[in-house]
Amino acid sequence: MYAHWVLTALLAWPLFAAVVIWLAPERLAKHLALSASLVELALSIPLWWTFVPAAGMQLTQMFPWIPAWGIAYTVGVDGISLFLVLLTTFLVPLSVLGSYRYITKRERSFYALLLVLTTGMIGVFVALDLFLFYVMWEVMLIPMYFIIGVWGGDNRLYAAIKFFVYTMLGSLLMLVAILGLYVTVGARTGQYSFDYAHILANVGPLGPAAWWFFGAFFLAFAIKVPVFPFHTWLPDAHVEAPTAGSVLLAGVLLKMGTYGFLRFALPFFPAVALHPAVTTVIVALSLIGILYGGLVAMVQPDFKKLIAYSSVAHLGFVMLGIWALTLQSVQGALLVMINHGISTGALFFLAGMLYERRHSRLIAAFGGIAKVVPLLAAVLTIVSLSSIGLPGTNGFVGEFLILIGTYQTHPVAAVLATIGVIVAAMYLLGALQRVIYNPLDKHENEKLPDLSLRELAVLVPLLVGIVWIGVYPKPILDRMEPSARAFIQSVRPAAR
Amino acid sequence: MSLDLSVYADMLRALLPELVLTAWALVLLLVVAWRHHTVRDLRLAGWLTAAALLSTAGAVWWLWWNRAHVDGFSSMIAVDDFRFVSDWIFLGAALLTVLFSVRYLEREQLLAPEFYLLLVFATLGMMLMGGGEDLMVIFLGLELMSIGVYALAGLDRRSPRSAEAALKYFLLGAFASAFLLYGIALLYGATGTTNLSLVGVQVATLDLGHNGLLLAGIALLLVGFGFKVAAVPFHMWAPDVYDGSPTPVAGFMATAVKAAAFAALFRIVGEALAAAGAWREIVTALAIATMIAGNLVALAQRSLKRMLAYSSVAHAGYLLVAVATGSAPGSAAFLFYLVAYSLTTLAAFALLAAKGRGGESDVRIDDLAGLATQRPWLAFALAVCMLSLLGFPGTAGFIGKWYILIAAVGSGRGWLAALLVLTSVVSAGYYLPVIMAMYMKPAPSLESHAGVQFDGFGRLALAVSVAALLFFGVWPNRLLDLSKTGGASFQHAAAVSAVATPAPAPGP
């Protein structure tokens, strides 16, 4: 029966496959990784049908792990995490396929690490024990650190250590806050446990300590998102990482931050998180992220850096949607998390494909290539439009929902955020024009090969996703709605 | 098994591990006196030492298995789980040191089987420190350990650096011992006894918490122990001494010696000073200074050995956080952390010893470049060690740090825990470059790591250490239970006052 074991299987299978790849011959590595990640995808797809939207947390499984401290292996999904899990299993096979030509050295290690990273990412989204969550949160750091540091660009060592230290700084303070919660709740109830449900049910009012705890959680998640002043690691890491690393970094890892807010920071400390001063600061930071990210993206000469800054802007929308706390805005935030994974993932794939052809990431190195590579140019155009939020693409649905929802509670912020959409059109269309339209004036660009079958196989699923969510998002929204509603209902009254 | 220590036979039983090791030490002394010329003699001494350590561990196990405990009140030697677990840690660290040293001594032409003898005597001293129930026993153990280690530091007679290390260690160590002894004298002056539990009873019943004599004694004791564990600002000797000593000795000093000093400190504050509060503030201040200074100075090191030396200073800071909690979870966290830390540090020093070539202080972090492509397993082992020192999930170092943090937060010192994790982030700045050099930088030449060699036993010891680090990182339950009972096993002043009448307090 397809039931409780599935999440455990999703966690265990990539680890097992990683070991097999490590032991297998080098030339088989990428094929093994592709098949393993396709199996993973196949395992996860039935979740779509078995998931019961109204049932809340489901498919849970629990084993005692370290009983002395009340630590258990507990996993489960709800409408918030389901699509993040599916997004992960969807992006991993594409990342493997997209790395076929890009990765040429130490392939075994690369693909094995990619699969270990998969376990870490899924683990963060399904963990229902704070210890397990923390372990998974840190575990995915190591593979990413190696992926950036070994297979990255010229400045990879700097980018890798910056990524590692920033994330670790936030997560270790979160660790202290987790322990503080554990001790406080344990002292209050007499039952010391890291179980999410237990802590959530008994956290109650914490007094001034809640401010410290929230601060620690906020720092960890805000660095990951990244919220405006904590974003400086992101351009370095995204630009230096190999294509697969950038795709997963933007597509999945950033969502861990916003997921953390939805799952932990807000439900645990609603009184602090929705305190008027905190709300004002976070809404302001989100707006700065949206506008500043867009404006900085506009002047980037490097295509990957442009996409990286556009991520700062998109995640600003998500933060805004979460803090606006209306049903539309939260659903919109959840949807933008998925959309950003698909669209930005596709953009990074395309940037990687351009780099493989020209060995340059500079926008100025291209120009007029629509005539040479019409297929690539067409895909790039569609993906850029979806990232801007053109109606009919996925980007529109998510951002529209956030703007409607936000308008009800923070009208000024909604108006300002709308400017961000225009800025996005300016930088992406500008880049698009300079890359594929302008006159074809560079000699080297005249003989670029168009998309191969393999590259099409990477891009077509993403295009399907873009159009599908753009035209008919209802099945996804239906599955998200009960969890989004429950989230709002649990957070809002406690804030007063 | 209930022991009455006033009965001769029971006293011998309680001391069985120490007696076994002493007997072995005498055997070894005779063997070494006659056979100390060739490599074969050296190996023979090595095997005998390994057998000695293993059989002693067996004796400890026998006591533990029979649930040995003292009936009533123990005056000289404790018979509790804390002693057993810390004995195992000392013996295990010594055994790993022996296994890692066999090849090193041959390669460096240090044909002195006395190495093993000194190691055994030092270990004996440590066991007395971990089990001493009287300040005098602890002091004697400390001297026995220290004198052995002073000589070990200067084992390489041909190297001026080794001689410098030995002299520096000896002078500062003697200085620290004097502080300690004076502190003991003042404690005796204040309470009229040197027995730890009776000191505890006196402090509680006579309300000596603010007695000037006692406070001065506590301060001097802490200075003495501060030197031994290399806490800032008493750490100045540590990097130079580690740097100059033969590498396996440096590993032994960074783990077992430090562990013994900490074990004695835990017992003293847990049994004698529980009612006196003053030491908590001093230890907290030492912990803060040690964590900050140790980590920041380690950042600037380019030599691997000096980096490990400063990292051991930083870890002393983390352990001082556990001391500062002054609670049973703190002692339990100490025992667990010590296992993780000892395994990691010994393995790292062993790799350093294998990489070095006569005067190995010159192994810089950058010299490891490309190790992963040429020696993938060694690089993996060192990477696991670095991650465990960093406290990364999946390794025993993480569980140890988690335990210390729980103890700190549980005793209401959340800010100290926050400082601990912040300084741990700093430590990423010097542990990660090692991984970075091994995995992300190309090797200068194809032969650059050909000289790194391990014999079978070194390899086995390394594999066991790394496997244990990973195992305890994922499945720590057994070790946690052991440290939990060990940490909670001190004899408490309240229980003691019922069975023993304290000596009358001395006049003013």
Interface residues (C-beta under 8 A of the other chain):
Chain A: I66 P67 A68 W69 Y134 V135 E138 V139 I142 Y145 F146 G149 V150 R156 L157 A160 I161 F164 V165 M168 L169 L172 L173 L175 V176 L179 G180 Y182 V183 W212 A216
Chain B: L387 F392 P393 G394 W402 L405 I406 V409 G410 G414 A417 A418 V421 L422 S424 V425 A428 G429 L432 P433 M436 Y439 M440 K441 P476 N477 L480 D481 K484
